[in-house]
Each structure stands twice: as C-alpha cells, then as structure tokens.
Amino acid sequence: MASVSIPLLLSEVTGGVRQVEVAGATVGQIVDSLEVALPGIRAKMLSDGKIVPTLAFTVDGKIAAAGLDTPVGPQSKVNILPAFGGG
C-alpha cells in the first residue's frame, strides 16, 4: 500500500489524521481509497474531476505531472501539498 501524507489544511475532514496507507495504482485511485478511509476528503481535493488548484500531489518526490492518471507503486510515498506559486 502507498503511504500518503495529508496536509494540515485538510484536517477538518481527516479528524487530524496526517498519514495513512491506502491502495491504488494511480493518484485517482489513491483519492478514491482516501475517500473510503476519510469520507468527505475527495470533495476537498477534486473539482470537476480534476485536482483543485490549491493542492498538488507528489509521488516518490516528483510532481504528479499526469494529475489523477499519475502511476503510484505499491510502496510509493504520496504527498498532498498546499500548492504554491511564485513568479
């Protein structure tokens, strides 16, 4: 199972849980598994079937460039991060 780190900004739906292990072969499947484990979290992470602009996902230290279709290995580390901008 993948290890998923959840940011504090989602604590209202996680009850303070910051780390979980869930199954999934893609970021989208990880989101589905998170919804089962932490009901209501999907609505905070997705809008119109896409990752909300205020969040970013990394898989094994790399930005999930393919969005919800980004592959996730069985031992991957997935981080959900507040998105940051600059310029």
C-alpha positions as CSV (number, residue, x, y, z in Angstrom):
1,M,0.0,0.0,0.0
2,A,1.1,3.5,-0.7
3,S,1.9,5.8,2.2
4,V,0.0,9.1,1.9
5,S,0.9,12.3,3.8
6,I,-2.0,14.7,4.2
7,P,-1.6,18.4,4.9
8,L,-3.0,20.2,7.9
9,L,-5.3,22.2,5.8
10,L,-7.4,19.1,5.2
11,S,-7.7,18.3,9.0
12,E,-11.3,19.4,9.1
13,V,-12.2,16.2,7.1
14,T,-9.5,14.0,8.4
15,G,-10.0,14.5,12.1
16,G,-6.4,15.3,12.4
17,V,-5.1,12.2,10.6
18,R,-1.9,13.2,8.7
19,Q,-0.6,9.9,7.4
20,V,-2.5,6.9,6.0
21,E,-1.7,3.8,4.0
22,V,-4.1,3.1,1.1
23,A,-4.1,1.0,-2.1
24,G,-4.2,2.4,-5.6
25,A,-2.2,2.2,-8.8
26,T,-2.8,5.9,-9.8
27,V,-3.3,9.1,-7.9
28,G,-7.0,8.9,-8.8
29,Q,-7.3,5.5,-7.2
30,I,-5.5,6.8,-4.2
31,V,-8.1,9.6,-3.9
32,D,-10.8,7.0,-4.2
33,S,-9.2,5.0,-1.4
34,L,-8.8,8.1,0.8
35,E,-12.5,8.8,0.4
36,V,-13.3,5.4,1.8
37,A,-10.9,5.8,4.7
38,L,-11.7,9.5,5.3
39,P,-15.2,10.3,4.0
40,G,-15.5,13.8,2.6
41,I,-11.9,14.3,1.6
42,R,-12.5,13.8,-2.1
43,A,-14.7,17.0,-2.3
44,K,-11.8,19.0,-0.8
45,M,-9.3,17.6,-3.3
46,L,-11.2,17.4,-6.6
47,S,-13.4,19.8,-8.5
48,D,-15.0,18.8,-11.9
49,G,-12.9,15.6,-11.8
50,K,-9.6,17.5,-11.5
51,I,-7.2,18.3,-8.6
52,V,-8.2,21.6,-7.1
53,P,-5.7,24.4,-7.8
54,T,-4.9,24.8,-4.1
55,L,-3.4,21.4,-3.9
56,A,-0.5,19.5,-5.5
57,F,0.4,15.8,-5.4
58,T,3.9,14.3,-5.5
59,V,4.7,10.6,-5.9
60,D,8.0,9.5,-4.7
61,G,9.3,13.1,-4.6
62,K,8.2,14.0,-8.1
63,I,5.2,16.3,-9.0
64,A,2.3,14.2,-10.3
65,A,2.5,15.7,-13.8
66,A,-0.2,13.4,-15.2
67,G,-2.6,14.5,-12.5
68,L,-5.0,11.8,-11.4
69,D,-3.5,9.4,-14.0
70,T,0.0,9.5,-12.4
71,P,1.1,6.0,-11.6
72,V,1.6,5.0,-8.0
73,G,3.6,2.0,-6.9
74,P,2.7,-0.3,-4.1
75,Q,5.4,1.1,-1.9
76,S,5.2,4.7,-3.1
77,K,5.2,7.7,-0.9
78,V,2.4,10.2,-1.9
79,N,2.4,13.7,-0.6
80,I,-0.6,16.0,-0.8
81,L,0.8,19.5,-0.6
82,P,-0.7,23.0,-0.5
83,A,0.0,24.5,-3.9
84,F,2.4,27.3,-4.0
85,G,3.1,29.9,-6.7
86,G,5.6,32.4,-7.5
87,G,7.0,34.4,-10.2
